[in-house]
């Protein structure tokens, strides 16, 4: 990236390798500050605010207005208003209404903070801008500098704050990137110049806003490579090398959708350079390609043994669900190709006080109550559980170990959870680690890391395999099937009461509750599905259904709680559960 600063689609991207301000005066004189101020003036002009009306009465030309404000702010760093006016009489007009000028300073500051702000530094070179400052330290220094400039100007114009708030005034996240030519087949040479992300620094609370807050439909499979022959400007793209389960996925994202790309670090483990330098990826995903279309499809590149996908740049796709679920779709299709069974579900490893361990998989489509039930187990089961480890929260896979024993492993180190379905206060306890998505809207989400990668990819035994039934009000919270055929009738139908996590509503179904691979490859998946269920029954794995009632109005919290209690009673053999005394 040759530019020093760029504002695109509400994202402010600062290239610390090209420009890194180390003094208040440098910041005001910087190209970055000029661009923010220019964008701010255009914004207040478009919205015709009272602040713009005031400024326009003083200076009609926006270019001259920008120059005047930069000069005034620079002088206010070392002078009072009176001294500025005495030195430059043309500045007096700006201070004829001191309260309006104070409002201007506040408004510029708020405009800056409303942007999603990202710092980028290139590791392979140390240019004049960065000057050998450690990246994390540089972000902290930049934040202190922004606050210092803001408060200095506030003080100079007569606004004295008695309460100071150390909010995130610098950047929301920082990315250390490198130019590295990846080990890609010839057909993908158009991706060679795109920088790779090496490390990410997030400054919580990280709150991201997207144009959409729901995902729609399934990703279709096409017969032509959607990436081949496309053109990419390396200035506008970054690659996040993600470990999706035990597969390597190069996720290329347009910097206009920076929040979706950065949030990946809370969901998929970031691969180290040693893990991909001389290795062809298993999966490639291009997110946010500006083709003016509405493409969202994947393709099996048989000659290179890869699954690849492209999603167009569109407000309709501006939602993290499109980032996450396409990655999982690619993973699942590749696993089906290797006769493994993708599971849309959650799995926990529960260690009881008597030393016994239980590995429980709860399967179901979006909004079925998987994550919510697990959270309730954590809360209610404290008196009986020595340790409860979430191995995966949304997508796993069944595979065969020695002697054909059914095993399970996961895909993600994090969880993408609805705020509405968590216990009150839970999200605030995790404020320091979470990425919040559209917290003021329906289907608000948090993305939070929950599991170490080594635990995710370990092949675990399965003790219980349950279907999350969120639509049946009647019946026991936990029940088991007697035959594979009886179980498959429920699991194959994949029914759920849609809760608005996608654009679906009411009772809907999808094949094996998994529209991310099995639906597109139903004929290929069906014999694998039957084989694994027969093996589970033969091996004594308890296969049943768990009535979470999450889709039934009024049961959003009590349903998963009752389901969690039923599981705990079964694994502990207790008729009634006791609670731990509250700590004083």
RODO-2510 file (C-alpha; in nm, 4 decimals, decimal comma):
residues 584
     n   res          X          Y          Z
     1     x     0,0000     0,0000     0,0000
     2     x     0,1662     0,3154    -0,1221
     3     x    -0,0907     0,5533     0,0260
     4     x    -0,0466     0,7028     0,3718
     5     x    -0,4138     0,7205     0,4585
     6     x    -0,7402     0,6149     0,3016
     7     x    -1,1064     0,6482     0,3926
     8     x    -1,3308     0,3977     0,2205
     9     x    -1,6797     0,2814     0,3083
    10     x    -1,6567     0,4173     0,6637
    11     x    -1,3109     0,2646     0,7197
    12     x    -1,0105     0,4837     0,7964
    13     x    -0,6902     0,2972     0,7076
    14     x    -0,3607     0,4420     0,8324
    15     x    -0,0411     0,3117     0,6787
    16     x     0,2098     0,3496     0,9626
    17     x     0,4882     0,2386     0,7282
    18     x     0,4351     0,5532     0,5222
    19     x     0,3301     0,8023     0,7884
    20     x     0,3598     0,7849     1,1662
    21     x     0,3102     1,1098     1,3583
    22     x     0,5175     1,1569     1,6725
    23     x     0,4179     1,5090     1,7742
    24     x     0,0990     1,7120     1,7993
    25     x     0,2133     1,9444     1,5230
    26     x     0,2973     1,6524     1,2934
    27     x    -0,0514     1,5134     1,3398
    28     x    -0,2245     1,8428     1,2469
    29     x     0,0072     1,8880     0,9458
    30     x    -0,0300     1,5263     0,8317
    31     x    -0,1971     1,4153     0,5125
    32     x    -0,4165     1,1861     0,7223
    33     x    -0,5590     1,4721     0,9290
    34     x    -0,6223     1,6765     0,6145
    35     x    -0,8205     1,3894     0,4597
    36     x    -1,0288     1,3387     0,7741
    37     x    -1,1045     1,7110     0,7892
    38     x    -1,1894     1,7186     0,4185
    39     x    -1,4248     1,4220     0,4614
    40     x    -1,5805     1,5884     0,7660
    41     x    -1,6499     1,9126     0,5763
    42     x    -1,8140     1,7174     0,2932
    43     x    -2,0239     1,5308     0,5495
    44     x    -2,1573     1,8404     0,7298
    45     x    -2,2166     2,0112     0,3937
    46     x    -2,4211     1,7155     0,2685
    47     x    -2,6237     1,6959     0,5903
    48     x    -2,6455     2,0777     0,6146
    49     x    -2,5719     2,0953     0,9877
    50     x    -2,5768     2,4096     1,2014
    51     x    -2,1977     2,3839     1,2342
    52     x    -2,1601     2,3977     0,8543
    53     x    -2,4011     2,6902     0,8319
    54     x    -2,1865     2,8730     1,0868
    55     x    -1,8590     2,7965     0,9044
    56     x    -2,0068     2,8703     0,5608
    57     x    -2,1021     3,2165     0,6853
    58     x    -1,7349     3,2780     0,7540
    59     x    -1,5666     3,1012     0,4618
    60     x    -1,7692     2,9997     0,1547
    61     x    -1,4913     2,8075    -0,0200
    62     x    -1,4477     2,4585     0,1302
    63     x    -1,0807     2,4352     0,0274
    64     x    -0,9997     2,7618     0,2024
    65     x    -1,2103     2,6509     0,4997
    66     x    -0,9990     2,3367     0,5303
    67     x    -0,6776     2,5412     0,5216
    68     x    -0,8100     2,7908     0,7787
    69     x    -0,9121     2,5192     1,0243
    70     x    -0,5788     2,3374     0,9986
    71     x    -0,3912     2,6646     1,0642
    72     x    -0,6141     2,7519     1,3598
    73     x    -0,5856     2,4056     1,5173
    74     x    -0,2060     2,4141     1,4838
    75     x    -0,1869     2,7542     1,6550
    76     x    -0,4259     2,6426     1,9320
    77     x    -0,1785     2,3712     2,0307
    78     x     0,0511     2,6420     2,1724
    79     x    -0,1639     2,9559     2,2025
    80     x    -0,4882     3,0743     2,3558
    81     x    -0,7780     3,1969     2,1404
    82     x    -0,6885     3,5576     2,2220
    83     x    -0,3273     3,5088     2,1129
    84     x    -0,4372     3,3410     1,7893
    85     x    -0,6719     3,6274     1,7065
    86     x    -0,4046     3,8855     1,7899
    87     x    -0,1570     3,7128     1,5584
    88     x    -0,4044     3,6546     1,2750
    89     x    -0,6970     3,8901     1,2630
    90     x    -0,8723     3,6829     0,9928
    91     x    -0,9252     3,4115     1,2556
    92     x    -1,1464     3,6311     1,4750
    93     x    -1,4594     3,5446     1,2757
    94     x    -1,4270     3,1778     1,3687
    95     x    -1,4456     3,2637     1,7393
    96     x    -1,7319     3,5129     1,7323
    97     x    -1,9460     3,2346     1,8794
    98     x    -1,7108     3,0473     2,1097
    99     x    -1,9692     2,7771     2,1907
   100     x    -2,0146     2,7032     1,8206
   101     x    -1,6387     2,6592     1,7766
   102     x    -1,6293     2,4241     2,0775
   103     x    -1,9148     2,2304     1,9141
   104     x    -1,7059     2,2142     1,5947
   105     x    -1,4099     2,0612     1,7804
   106     x    -1,6383     1,8028     1,9441
   107     x    -1,8057     1,7231     1,6133
   108     x    -1,4764     1,6607     1,4311
   109     x    -1,3618     1,4355     1,7152
   110     x    -1,6877     1,2360     1,7093
   111     x    -1,6724     1,2093     1,3288
   112     x    -1,3244     1,0556     1,3624
   113     x    -1,4372     0,8108     1,6303
   114     x    -1,7394     0,6994     1,4274
   115     x    -1,5050     0,5743     1,1549
   116     x    -1,3789     0,2168     1,1786
   117     x    -1,0078     0,2888     1,2240
   118     x    -0,7262     0,0504     1,1273
   119     x    -0,3476     0,0785     1,1307
   120     x    -0,1325    -0,1229     0,8919
   121     x     0,2426    -0,1716     0,8991
   122     x     0,4588    -0,3701     0,6580
   123     x     0,7091    -0,5934     0,8316
   124     x     0,9603    -0,6275     0,5524
   125     x     1,0703    -0,2642     0,5519
   126     x     1,1186     0,0179     0,7990
   127     x     1,0418     0,3439     0,6252
   128     x     1,0565     0,6979     0,7663
   129     x     0,6986     0,6856     0,8856
   130     x     0,7315     0,3900     1,1197
   131     x     1,0824     0,4557     1,2575
   132     x     1,1503     0,1302     1,4396
   133     x     0,8661     0,1735     1,6886
   134     x     0,7153    -0,1606     1,7927
   135     x     0,3752    -0,1942     1,6285
   136     x     0,1605    -0,2395     1,9406
   137     x     0,3478     0,0437     2,1132
   138     x     0,3008     0,2612     1,8067
   139     x    -0,0750     0,2167     1,8261
   140     x    -0,0762     0,3135     2,1947
   141     x     0,1397     0,6187     2,1225
   142     x    -0,0890     0,7225     1,8376
   143     x    -0,3927     0,6941     2,0651
   144     x    -0,2269     0,9106     2,3306
   145     x    -0,1340     1,1632     2,0626
   146     x    -0,4910     1,1911     1,9301
   147     x    -0,6250     1,2412     2,2826
   148     x    -0,3549     1,4972     2,3595
   149     x    -0,4344     1,7012     2,0466
   150     x    -0,8070     1,6895     2,1168
   151     x    -0,7702     1,7915     2,4803
   152     x    -0,5134     2,0627     2,4061
   153     x    -0,7477     2,2295     2,1567
   154     x    -1,0431     2,1865     2,3939
   155     x    -0,8495     2,3558     2,6707
   156     x    -0,7310     2,6380     2,4442
   157     x    -1,0878     2,7302     2,3451
   158     x    -1,2019     2,7289     2,7083
   159     x    -1,3630     2,3869     2,7586
   160     x    -1,2341     2,2242     3,0754
   161     x    -1,3296     1,8608     3,1335
   162     x    -1,3428     1,7539     3,4980
   163     x    -1,3927     1,3891     3,3980
   164     x    -1,1501     1,2369     3,1495
   165     x    -1,2425     0,9180     2,9660
   166     x    -0,9600     0,7068     2,8230
   167     x    -1,1630     0,5832     2,5292
   168     x    -1,0281     0,4285     2,2101
   169     x    -0,9409     0,7455     2,0223
   170     x    -0,6661     0,5966     1,8059
   171     x    -0,7294     0,2846     1,5991
   172     x    -0,9724    -0,0012     1,6628
   173     x    -0,7292    -0,2600     1,5298
   174     x    -0,3815    -0,2901     1,3853
   175     x    -0,2506    -0,5304     1,1217
   176     x     0,1102    -0,6275     1,0612
   177     x     0,1335    -0,7473     0,7006
   178     x     0,3998    -0,8697     0,4633
   179     x     0,4474    -0,9075     0,0907
   180     x     0,5041    -1,2755     0,0293
   181     x     0,4514    -1,4606    -0,2943
   182     x     0,2242    -1,7532    -0,2017
   183     x     0,2574    -2,1083    -0,3286
   184     x    -0,0398    -2,0914    -0,5686
   185     x    -0,1146    -2,2755    -0,8943
   186     x    -0,0633    -2,0784    -1,2158
   187     x    -0,4348    -2,0076    -1,2589
   188     x    -0,4272    -1,7965    -0,9408
   189     x    -0,1254    -1,5777    -1,0260
   190     x    -0,3608    -1,2740    -1,0142
   191     x    -0,3523    -1,3083    -0,6331
   192     x     0,0275    -1,3137    -0,6009
   193     x     0,0818    -0,9475    -0,5050
   194     x    -0,1801    -0,9263    -0,2289
   195     x    -0,0184    -0,8768     0,1169
   196     x    -0,0591    -1,1420     0,3872
   197     x    -0,1618    -1,0604     0,7438
   198     x     0,1003    -1,1753     0,9952
   199     x    -0,0498    -1,0523     1,3220
   200     x    -0,3505    -0,8605     1,4516
   201     x    -0,3890    -0,6256     1,7487
   202     x    -0,7460    -0,5462     1,8578
   203     x    -0,8376    -0,2609     2,0926
   204     x    -1,1595    -0,3565     2,2730
   205     x    -1,4396    -0,2898     2,2823
   206     x    -1,4330    -0,3541     1,9085
   207     x    -1,7787    -0,2681     1,7759
   208     x    -1,8417    -0,3229     1,4051
   209     x    -2,1423    -0,2109     1,2044
   210     x    -2,2431    -0,3684     0,8747
   211     x    -2,5144    -0,2875     0,6218
   212     x    -2,6914    -0,6165     0,6926
   213     x    -2,7487    -0,8167     1,0069
   214     x    -2,8780    -1,1419     0,8535
   215     x    -2,7598    -1,3937     0,5980
   216     x    -2,9815    -1,5176     0,3151
   217     x    -2,9942    -1,8444     0,1223
   218     x    -2,7261    -2,1034     0,0492
   219     x    -2,4091    -2,0797    -0,1553
   220     x    -2,4553    -2,2520    -0,4928
   221     x    -2,1909    -2,4566    -0,6699
   222     x    -2,0878    -2,3500    -1,0200
   223     x    -1,8928    -2,5230    -1,2969
   224     x    -1,6514    -2,2399    -1,3856
   225     x    -1,3685    -2,0973    -1,1760
   226     x    -1,4962    -1,7619    -1,0363
   227     x    -1,1437    -1,6333    -0,9561
   228     x    -0,9465    -1,7186    -1,2689
   229     x    -0,8784    -1,4132    -1,4925
   230     x    -1,0123    -1,1635    -1,2363
   231     x    -0,7995    -0,8527    -1,1763
   232     x    -0,6892    -0,7488    -0,8275
   233     x    -0,5357    -0,4203    -0,7135
   234     x    -0,3007    -0,5180    -0,4313
   235     x    -0,3575    -0,1744    -0,2724
   236     x    -0,7193    -0,2721    -0,2015
   237     x    -0,6840    -0,6308    -0,0801
   238     x    -0,5432    -0,8254     0,2135
   239     x    -0,5132    -1,1997     0,2737
   240     x    -0,5989    -1,3646     0,6044
   241     x    -0,4427    -1,7150     0,6009
   242     x    -0,6993    -1,9027     0,8106
   243     x    -0,6800    -2,2483     0,9613
   244     x    -1,0321    -2,3828     0,9112
   245     x    -1,0161    -2,7050     1,1049
   246     x    -0,7120    -2,8872     0,9684
   247     x    -0,7479    -2,7194     0,6277
   248     x    -0,5655    -2,4052     0,5105
   249     x    -0,7851    -2,1314     0,3619
   250     x    -0,6537    -1,8123     0,2010
   251     x    -0,9246    -1,5541     0,2664
   252     x    -0,8726    -1,2520     0,0396
   253     x    -1,0886    -0,9566     0,1414
   254     x    -1,1457    -0,6093     0,0025
   255     x    -1,0314    -0,3433     0,2529
   256     x    -1,3723    -0,1781     0,2082
   257     x    -1,4986    -0,4668     0,4224
   258     x    -1,2167    -0,4441     0,6754
   259     x    -1,4331    -0,5229     0,9791
   260     x    -1,5336    -0,8608     0,8333
   261     x    -1,1725    -0,9482     0,7569
   262     x    -1,0316    -0,8390     1,0929
   263     x    -1,3056    -1,0234     1,2837
   264     x    -1,1765    -1,3496     1,1355
   265     x    -0,8999    -1,3461     1,3988
   266     x    -1,1599    -1,4187     1,6685
   267     x    -1,3031    -1,7111     1,4741
   268     x    -1,0276    -1,8874     1,2776
   269     x    -0,6707    -1,9351     1,3934
   270     x    -0,4254    -1,7209     1,1966
   271     x    -0,1732    -1,9424     1,0189
   272     x     0,1950    -1,8744     1,0734
   273     x     0,4100    -1,8077     0,7667
   274     x     0,5902    -2,1369     0,8213
   275     x     0,2560    -2,3144     0,7766
   276     x     0,1817    -2,1713     0,4322
   277     x     0,5051    -2,0431     0,2726
   278     x     0,5600    -2,3536     0,0578
   279     x     0,2143    -2,5042     0,0834
   280     x    -0,0753    -2,4831    -0,1584
   281     x    -0,3967    -2,3867     0,0248
   282     x    -0,6855    -2,6298     0,0421
   283     x    -0,9394    -2,3485     0,0056
   284     x    -0,9466    -1,9962    -0,1424
   285     x    -1,2163    -1,7387    -0,0722
   286     x    -1,2376    -1,3936    -0,2321
   287     x    -1,4706    -1,1652    -0,0358
   288     x    -1,5900    -0,8313    -0,1728
   289     x    -1,4913    -0,8404    -0,5410
   290     x    -1,6181    -0,5294    -0,7198
   291     x    -1,7758    -0,6707    -1,0332
   292     x    -2,1131    -0,4980    -1,0052
   293     x    -2,2763    -0,8405    -0,9775
   294     x    -2,4348    -1,0460    -0,6996
   295     x    -2,2114    -1,3521    -0,7211
   296     x    -2,1791    -1,5829    -0,4208
   297     x    -2,0747    -1,9227    -0,5454
   298     x    -1,8045    -2,1878    -0,5033
   299     x    -1,6231    -2,4109    -0,7476
   300     x    -1,4361    -2,7397    -0,7154
   301     x    -1,0972    -2,7050    -0,8817
   302     x    -1,0304    -3,0751    -0,9341
   303     x    -0,7004    -3,0321    -1,1160
   304     x    -0,5510    -2,8483    -0,8160
   305     x    -0,7531    -3,0288    -0,5464
   306     x    -0,8928    -2,7024    -0,4089
   307     x    -1,2359    -2,5567    -0,3388
   308     x    -1,2544    -2,1866    -0,4309
   309     x    -1,5220    -1,9189    -0,3977
   310     x    -1,5975    -1,5575    -0,4785
   311     x    -1,8487    -1,3187    -0,3264
   312     x    -1,9256    -0,9827    -0,4874
   313     x    -1,8923    -0,6452    -0,3160
   314     x    -2,2473    -0,5498    -0,2221
   315     x    -2,4373    -0,3997     0,0682
   316     x    -2,6500    -0,7155     0,0582
   317     x    -2,3439    -0,9255     0,1484
   318     x    -2,2014    -0,6851     0,4075
   319     x    -2,2461    -0,9182     0,7055
   320     x    -2,0002    -1,1434     0,8846
   321     x    -2,2249    -1,4447     0,8283
   322     x    -2,1262    -1,4363     0,4596
   323     x    -1,7588    -1,4422     0,5562
   324     x    -1,7853    -1,7225     0,8110
   325     x    -2,0333    -1,9516     0,6387
   326     x    -1,8648    -1,9527     0,2997
   327     x    -1,5363    -2,0552     0,4650
   328     x    -1,7231    -2,3400     0,6354
   329     x    -1,8993    -2,4386     0,3135
   330     x    -1,5645    -2,4752     0,1359
   331     x    -1,4300    -2,6779     0,4294
   332     x    -1,7337    -2,9044     0,4371
   333     x    -1,7338    -2,9792     0,0654
   334     x    -1,3679    -3,0777     0,0837
   335     x    -1,4409    -3,3021     0,3828
   336     x    -1,7305    -3,4693     0,2010
   337     x    -1,4897    -3,5371    -0,0852
   338     x    -1,2788    -3,7312     0,1657
   339     x    -1,5795    -3,9227     0,3057
   340     x    -1,5952    -3,7288     0,6310
   341     x    -1,9283    -3,5965     0,7617
   342     x    -1,9652    -3,2216     0,8354
   343     x    -2,1769    -3,1501     1,1430
   344     x    -2,3560    -2,8183     1,1910
   345     x    -2,3397    -2,8238     1,5678
   346     x    -2,1506    -2,7678     1,8904
   347     x    -1,9413    -3,0072     2,0971
   348     x    -1,8320    -2,9926     2,4604
   349     x    -1,5942    -3,2073     2,6606
   350     x    -1,7311    -3,2373     3,0127
   351     x    -1,5180    -3,3623     3,3038
   352     x    -1,7156    -3,4610     3,6133
   353     x    -1,5934    -3,4528     3,9741
   354     x    -1,5535    -3,8303     3,9695
   355     x    -1,3000    -3,7986     3,6865
   356     x    -1,5337    -3,9306     3,4169
   357     x    -1,5424    -3,7406     3,0862
   358     x    -1,8339    -3,7038     2,8471
   359     x    -1,8050    -3,5734     2,4933
   360     x    -2,1395    -3,4349     2,3798
   361     x    -2,2256    -3,3127     2,0288
   362     x    -2,5432    -3,1039     1,9849
   363     x    -2,6404    -3,0640     1,6200
   364     x    -2,8796    -2,8153     1,4612
   365     x    -2,9147    -2,5279     1,2155
   366     x    -2,8831    -2,1577     1,3015
   367     x    -3,0919    -2,0567     1,6016
   368     x    -3,1571    -2,4147     1,7177
   369     x    -3,0108    -2,3471     2,0631
   370     x    -2,6717    -2,5182     2,0479
   371     x    -2,4570    -2,2387     2,1907
   372     x    -2,7245    -2,1252     2,4335
   373     x    -2,7580    -2,4736     2,5864
   374     x    -2,3818    -2,5011     2,6305
   375     x    -2,3705    -2,1661     2,8089
   376     x    -2,6445    -2,2868     3,0449
   377     x    -2,4503    -2,6079     3,1164
   378     x    -2,1547    -2,3915     3,2200
   379     x    -2,3730    -2,1900     3,4579
   380     x    -2,5855    -2,4677     3,6087
   381     x    -2,3294    -2,7475     3,6133
   382     x    -2,0645    -2,5775     3,8266
   383     x    -2,1416    -2,8034     4,1233
   384     x    -2,0812    -3,1207     3,9195
   385     x    -1,8278    -3,0292     3,6543
   386     x    -1,4561    -3,0029     3,7146
   387     x    -1,3971    -2,8748     3,3622
   388     x    -1,6156    -2,7929     3,0622
   389     x    -1,4325    -2,7291     2,7386
   390     x    -1,6101    -2,6187     2,4221
   391     x    -1,4351    -2,7963     2,1358
   392     x    -1,6437    -2,6328     1,8644
   393     x    -1,9410    -2,3997     1,8700
   394     x    -2,0913    -2,4097     1,5224
   395     x    -1,9308    -2,6538     1,2811
   396     x    -1,7486    -2,9814     1,3302
   397     x    -1,6805    -3,2988     1,1397
   398     x    -1,7150    -3,6707     1,2050
   399     x    -1,4283    -3,8867     1,0868
   400     x    -1,3107    -4,2433     1,1410
   401     x    -1,0251    -4,3319     1,3706
   402     x    -0,8585    -4,6644     1,4328
   403     x    -1,0773    -4,9671     1,3648
   404     x    -1,3499    -4,7413     1,2217
   405     x    -1,4277    -4,5681     1,5527
   406     x    -1,6309    -4,2484     1,5058
   407     x    -1,4346    -3,9381     1,6079
   408     x    -1,5128    -3,5675     1,5971
   409     x    -1,3134    -3,2463     1,5622
   410     x    -1,3931    -2,8803     1,5012
   411     x    -1,3311    -2,5965     1,2577
   412     x    -1,3231    -2,2706     1,4577
   413     x    -1,1448    -2,1349     1,7642
   414     x    -1,4308    -1,8901     1,8277
   415     x    -1,8061    -1,8529     1,8460
   416     x    -2,0454    -1,6280     1,6522
   417     x    -2,3281    -1,5962     1,9053
   418     x    -2,6561    -1,4037     1,9231
   419     x    -2,6501    -1,1478     2,2044
   420     x    -3,0248    -1,1883     2,2606
   421     x    -2,9884    -1,5543     2,3555
   422     x    -2,7095    -1,5163     2,6103
   423     x    -2,7613    -1,4621     2,9805
   424     x    -2,7919    -1,0969     3,0691
   425     x    -2,4487    -0,9604     3,1495
   426     x    -2,2540    -1,2387     2,9779
   427     x    -2,1481    -1,0210     2,6847
   428     x    -2,0262    -0,7492     2,9184
   429     x    -1,8106    -0,9956     3,1114
   430     x    -1,6421    -1,0821     2,7811
   431     x    -1,6123    -0,7202     2,6661
   432     x    -1,2327    -0,7293     2,6639
   433     x    -1,2131    -1,0132     2,4081
   434     x    -1,5256    -0,9855     2,1967
   435     x    -1,6026    -0,8274     1,8628
   436     x    -1,9553    -0,6853     1,8765
   437     x    -2,1617    -0,6887     1,5568
   438     x    -2,4512    -0,4416     1,5196
   439     x    -2,5232    -0,4439     1,8960
   440     x    -2,8226    -0,2107     1,8584
   441     x    -3,0055    -0,4263     1,6022
   442     x    -3,2090    -0,7469     1,5941
   443     x    -2,9818    -1,0523     1,5666
   444     x    -2,6923    -0,8622     1,7268
   445     x    -2,3880    -1,0880     1,7594
   446     x    -2,0567    -1,1231     1,9339
   447     x    -1,7566    -1,3071     1,7939
   448     x    -1,5460    -1,4423     2,0772
   449     x    -1,2501    -1,6822     2,0953
   450     x    -1,3343    -1,9866     2,3069
   451     x    -1,0985    -2,2763     2,2241
   452     x    -0,7300    -2,3400     2,1609
   453     x    -0,6607    -2,4550     1,8078
   454     x    -0,4896    -2,7758     1,9218
   455     x    -0,8103    -2,8797     2,1021
   456     x    -1,0216    -2,7933     1,7981
   457     x    -0,8333    -3,0228     1,5589
   458     x    -0,7773    -3,3117     1,8036
   459     x    -0,9871    -3,6203     1,7149
   460     x    -1,2243    -3,6687     2,0103
   461     x    -1,4449    -3,9652     2,0984
   462     x    -1,8225    -3,9127     2,0866
   463     x    -2,0430    -4,0216     2,3809
   464     x    -2,3679    -3,8450     2,2890
   465     x    -2,4874    -3,7165     1,9509
   466     x    -2,8019    -3,5026     1,9904
   467     x    -3,0334    -3,3111     1,7580
   468     x    -3,1268    -2,9630     1,8852
   469     x    -3,5042    -2,9498     1,8478
   470     x    -3,6146    -2,5888     1,9051
   471     x    -3,9706    -2,6269     1,7734
   472     x    -4,1388    -2,9004     1,9857
   473     x    -4,2992    -2,7690     2,3038
   474     x    -4,4169    -3,1114     2,4209
   475     x    -4,1982    -3,4075     2,5084
   476     x    -3,9014    -3,4704     2,7320
   477     x    -3,6116    -3,2308     2,7153
   478     x    -3,3773    -3,5231     2,6427
   479     x    -3,4718    -3,8486     2,4686
   480     x    -3,2893    -4,1157     2,2685
   481     x    -3,3609    -4,3050     1,9465
   482     x    -3,3691    -4,6853     1,9260
   483     x    -3,2560    -4,7343     1,5657
   484     x    -3,0440    -4,5503     1,3046
   485     x    -3,3479    -4,5257     1,0764
   486     x    -3,5564    -4,3554     1,3469
   487     x    -3,2747    -4,1117     1,4208
   488     x    -3,2037    -4,0355     1,0561
   489     x    -3,5661    -3,9373     0,9980
   490     x    -3,5206    -3,6458     1,2410
   491     x    -3,1574    -3,5574     1,1637
   492     x    -3,2032    -3,5771     0,7867
   493     x    -3,5111    -3,3486     0,7902
   494     x    -3,3120    -3,0786     0,9723
   495     x    -3,6203    -2,8959     1,0970
   496     x    -3,6065    -2,5839     1,3123
   497     x    -3,8174    -2,2849     1,4016
   498     x    -3,6356    -1,9977     1,2299
   499     x    -3,5595    -1,7182     1,4744
   500     x    -3,4593    -1,4458     1,2319
   501     x    -3,0891    -1,5325     1,2296
   502     x    -3,1334    -1,5623     0,8533
   503     x    -3,4143    -1,4254     0,6353
   504     x    -3,6272    -1,7372     0,7011
   505     x    -3,9215    -1,7447     0,9408
   506     x    -4,1453    -2,0193     1,0768
   507     x    -4,0804    -2,3944     1,0695
   508     x    -3,8193    -2,4666     0,8022
   509     x    -3,5883    -2,7549     0,7207
   510     x    -3,2606    -2,8197     0,5429
   511     x    -3,0928    -3,1486     0,4638
   512     x    -2,9040    -3,2717     0,7724
   513     x    -2,9547    -2,9213     0,9179
   514     x    -2,6490    -2,8142     0,7212
   515     x    -2,6914    -2,5830     0,4199
   516     x    -2,3145    -2,5408     0,4067
   517     x    -2,2013    -2,8359     0,1990
   518     x    -2,4362    -3,1314     0,2575
   519     x    -2,7303    -2,9481     0,0949
   520     x    -2,5256    -2,8779    -0,2182
   521     x    -2,3776    -3,2311    -0,2187
   522     x    -2,6790    -3,4299    -0,0977
   523     x    -2,6271    -3,7355    -0,3195
   524     x    -2,2621    -3,7550    -0,2202
   525     x    -2,3410    -3,7005     0,1506
   526     x    -2,6293    -3,9482     0,1925
   527     x    -2,4288    -4,2751     0,1891
   528     x    -2,1719    -4,1160     0,4245
   529     x    -2,4535    -4,0076     0,6563
   530     x    -2,6070    -4,3544     0,6714
   531     x    -2,2678    -4,5163     0,7276
   532     x    -2,1782    -4,2916     1,0237
   533     x    -2,5169    -4,3327     1,1951
   534     x    -2,4991    -4,7102     1,1687
   535     x    -2,1498    -4,6993     1,3163
   536     x    -2,2596    -4,4757     1,6056
   537     x    -2,5419    -4,7102     1,7058
   538     x    -2,3145    -5,0133     1,6679
   539     x    -2,0457    -4,8477     1,8844
   540     x    -2,2897    -4,7597     2,1641
   541     x    -2,2941    -4,3836     2,1105
   542     x    -2,6194    -4,2389     2,2506
   543     x    -2,8080    -4,0730     1,9634
   544     x    -3,1082    -3,8616     2,0555
   545     x    -3,2745    -3,5235     2,0481
   546     x    -3,2615    -3,2282     2,2827
   547     x    -3,5680    -3,0047     2,3019
   548     x    -3,4258    -2,6544     2,3497
   549     x    -3,7597    -2,4813     2,2709
   550     x    -3,5551    -2,1793     2,1658
   551     x    -3,7881    -2,1086     1,8728
   552     x    -4,1017    -2,1034     2,0901
   553     x    -4,1981    -1,7571     2,2123
   554     x    -4,1445    -1,7123     2,5842
   555     x    -3,8995    -2,0043     2,6102
   556     x    -3,5887    -1,8315     2,4757
   557     x    -3,4048    -1,8620     2,8078
   558     x    -3,5970    -2,1323     2,9968
   559     x    -3,5829    -2,3785     2,7051
   560     x    -3,2016    -2,4022     2,6826
   561     x    -3,1889    -2,4026     3,0640
   562     x    -3,4209    -2,7055     3,0835
   563     x    -3,2190    -2,8784     2,8105
   564     x    -2,8958    -2,8160     3,0011
   565     x    -3,0501    -2,9546     3,3212
   566     x    -3,1649    -3,2694     3,1370
   567     x    -2,8124    -3,3339     3,0048
   568     x    -2,6561    -3,2761     3,3465
   569     x    -2,9040    -3,5090     3,5186
   570     x    -2,8337    -3,7792     3,2623
   571     x    -2,4541    -3,7657     3,2799
   572     x    -2,4419    -3,7317     3,6613
   573     x    -2,7252    -3,9724     3,7413
   574     x    -2,8731    -3,7143     3,9808
   575     x    -3,2515    -3,6679     4,0098
   576     x    -3,2156    -3,3133     4,1413
   577     x    -2,9312    -3,0715     4,0809
   578     x    -2,7802    -2,8656     4,3576
   579     x    -2,6271    -2,5234     4,3138
   580     x    -2,2972    -2,3980     4,4462
   581     x    -2,3310    -2,1415     4,7274
   582     x    -2,2836    -1,7819     4,6160
   583     x    -1,9403    -1,6454     4,7064
   584     x    -1,9421    -1,3511     4,9417
***
